[in-house]
Amino acid sequence: MTIRSVLALVDGGSSSEQALKTAIHVGLSFDAHVEVLHVETPLNPFVPAMPDGVGAAGAAQVAGDLEADVRKRAEAAQGLFQTHCIDAGLKIIEPDEERIAIASFAWRLVSGHDNPELARRGRLVDLIVMGRPDAADGGVDSAALEAALFDTGRPVLIASGGELTLTEAPMAIAWDGSREATRSLSAALPFLKVAKRALIFSVTDAPTDDGLENLAVYLRGHGIDSEIFLIANQERTIAEALHHEMQSHGVGITIMGAYGHSVISEFLFGGVTRDMLKDQQLTLFMAH
């Protein structure tokens, strides 16, 4: 089990550079192929819905602003690829070119919408890398994040504002024994084998947890050393408790399950997932 193909969504927004740098680090670490995807929103026949009283001139101004934003994002995304991939001397191939046995990188620009493009293209890669969508793109409730985590069936690595290090920092496992946490752990094994050290965190009121010991045994079977931390559930949210412990131990990547509500619910994600996704300082490895 390893990482051979990565899809990196670079939308031209505020987190694009960190998403691309994270994807590059993963590609170089695993000799994987990284496809850098930018989805350009089609402008025609798009007609923005205008409030009552807004005339043709106002509608034209809004349409012009939207077109300028689409072009600005595409230029920003392609500029990042030029700087961090081409100018950096990485191996660049065409998107549909046969892949080679070393790390390679390709730029793909498509016209469409993030969620269906990401859902379709993400199903045939080993890992999806993306940044945290900013408020302008819906934040935690963005369509792209939903598509990546719930529509592809693939693990998602969500970049933080810091530099990703796979070998210099331990990985954290936020463990509750659930199906989602188990799926995330299984998908993250290639990363854990590179890091060789894991910190297992569980927020609980119980003095011991046999399930955590069993998890440590499972990891040892894969050559991964681990240490268990039981976190008392005090007057903090689970996300606050996990954040404090992970920051104090200097973890690199946090592995956890992505929990979701029904699609007819007001919010897509469960409370802990939502809070962790909002934490800009944590690099998250998640699967649903």
N, C-alpha and C positions, 0 to 999 in steps of 0.2 A: 504494500500500500504506500503510495507516494503522491505528490502533487505534480502533475504533468501539464495541466492546462489551467490558465487563470483568465477570468474576464474581469477587467477593471473598468468600472463606470466612471468616466471623467466628464462631468456635466458643465464644466466651466464656472461653477459656483465657488463659494468661499472655501470649501473643503477639498477641492479638486487636486491641488498640489500634493496634499498629504496622502490622498487616496492613491495617486500615481506613484509617489515615492514608496509607499507601503507595498504596492503591487510589484514594483521593480525589485525591492528587497526579497520578496517571496520568490519571484522568478529566478533571481540569481542564486538564492539559497537552495532551490530544488532543481535547477537546470530545467525550468518549466517554460512553456510558451505563454506569453502574456498578450492578450488582445486588448488594446485600449479602445474602448467604445465611447463615442460621443453621439448622442441621439439629438438631431436637430429638429425642433418642432416645425411642422409644415405651416406656412403662413396662408396659403390659399387652399381651399376656399374658406379659410377661417374668417369669421366676422364676429368681433367681440360684442357681447350683449351690453347695450348702453342704457343707463337710467333714463327715465322719462325726462324730456326737455333737453337732452344732449343732441345737438344737430349733427349734420354731416361733417362739419369742420372738427367737432370734438371727437367724433368716431375716427376720423382720419388721423387725428393726433394720437389717439390711443393705439391704433393699428401701427402707426409709425414707430411709436415707443416700443411696442412689442417686437417689431421687426428688428429694431436696433439692438434690443436685448438678446434676441436669438443669435444675431450675427456676432455680438460681443462675446457671448458664451462660447460659440464655436471657435472664434479666434483665440480666446484664452486657453481653451482645451488643446487646440493644435499647437499653440505656443509652448505649453507645458511639455507636450510630447517632443517637440523640437529640442527644448532645453535639456530635459532629463533623459531622453533616450537617444536621439540622433546626435546632438552635440556632445553627449557623454560617451560616444563611441560604442554604444551597445549594438548587439546584432539585430538589425532591422530586416524584416521580411514582409512580403505582401500578405494581406489577411488570409487569402486562400492558398498561399504557397505551402508546399509540403514542409512539415515541421522537422527540425533537426534535433540532434541529441544534446545540444547546449541551450542555455537560456536565449530566447529570442523574443522579439517584440514587434507588434504590428499595430498600425493605426487604422481604425475603421470608423468612418463617418456615415451615418444612415439618417434618412428622413423618416420621422415617425414620432412615437411617444414612448417615454422611458419604460412604462410598465409592461406593455405587450412585447416590446423589443427585448427588454431584459429577461422577461419570463421565457421567451422562446429561445434566446441565445444562451441563457444561463443554464439550461438543462443539460447541455452537452459539454460542460467544463467541470473540473474538479473543485474549483473554488471561485467565488465571486468576491471582489474587493470593491468597496465603495466608501465614501466619506459620509459623515452625518449630514443629511439634508438640512439646509438652513431654513429659516422661517419662511422665506419667499417660496420655497419648494414644498412647504407643508410640514417641515420638521419631522417629528416622530411619526406623523400620520401621512407622510408622503407616499405617493403611489409607487415610486421606485423602491423604497424600502419594503413596502408590502409585497411587491412582486418578487424581490430578491429572496425574502425570507419564507414566503408562503406559496409562491407559484412555481419555483424552480426545483424544489426538492434537493437543493445543494446547500452546503455550508456557506456562510457569509462572514467575511472578515471586515469589520467596520473600523476604519482608521481613526486614530485620535490626533490631538495636536502635537504629540511628541514623536520622537524618532523610534521606529520599530527595531528591536533587537531580538533575534531568535536564540542567540547563544549566550548572551551576557546577562540575561535576567531570567528568573524562574517564571514559569507559566502558572496561572491561578486557575483552579477548577471550582466554580461555584456549584456545589453539589447538593441536590435534594432527593436523589434517587429516582427522579421522574423519567418518563420516556424521552422527553425533550432533552434533558441533561445527558442522558445516555447516548442519544443520537449525536449530540454535539461532541461528546467525549470521543466517540468512535471516529468521527470525521477529523478530529484534531490530532489523532495519534501521530501522523507524520510530523507535525509541529512539536509535539511532546518528545518525540525521539531525537529531534535536533536539539531541543533545549535540555533534555536529559534530567530535568528537575522540575517537579510540580509541587505546588502548595495547594492542599485541599481545604476549602473553607465551607463551613456549614453553620448557618445561623439557627441556633436551637437553644432550648432551655434544658435539654437532657444533659447529664454529666458525661455520658459516653454514647457512642454510636457504632454498633458493630458493622453497619453498612459501609462506614468510612474505612474501617480496617480491611474489609473485603475489597474495596476500591483500591487501596494501597497495594494489596496482593496482586490484583489484576494488573496494575501499572508495572509492578516489578517483573511480571511475566513478559512485559514488553521492553525491559531494560530501562525503566524510568523510575528513578528514586522520587519519593514523595514525603511530605510532612503534613500532618493533620492539625487543623486549627478549628476548635469549636468556639463559636462566637456567641456570647450571651445575648439573648434578645432583650435588650434594655429599652429605654425610652427613645429609640431610634427606628427609622424604617429599615427594612432589610437591605435596601440599596445603600443607605447611609452607612450601615455597619460594614457592608462589604467594601465600599469605597475606602473607608478609613483603614481597614486591614490591608487592602491591596496597595494602597499608597505607602503605608508604613513599611511594607515588605519589598517595595520596589519591583512589583511584578511587571512583566512585559505585555503578555496577552492574557485576557480573562476568558475562559471557556464557560459558557452557560447556555441553557436552553432558551429558545424563543417561545414565549407563551402568548397565545392569542385568544381573543374573544370571538364570538360569532360575528360574521360579517355584517349582521344587522345591528350589532351593538354600536353604541356611540363612539367608543374608542376601539381601535383594532387590537392593541396590545394590552396584556395584563399589567398590573401595577408595578411589579418589580422590573419586568422587561422594559416598560416605559421609562422608569426612573434611571435604569442603567444606560439606556440609549441616549438619554439627555446628558449623561456625564461625559463631558468633552475630554476628560483626561484619561479615559480608559479605552484601550484597544480591545474590541470585543470579537470573539469567535463564537458564532451562534448558528444553530440549526433548529428547524422545527420538525 
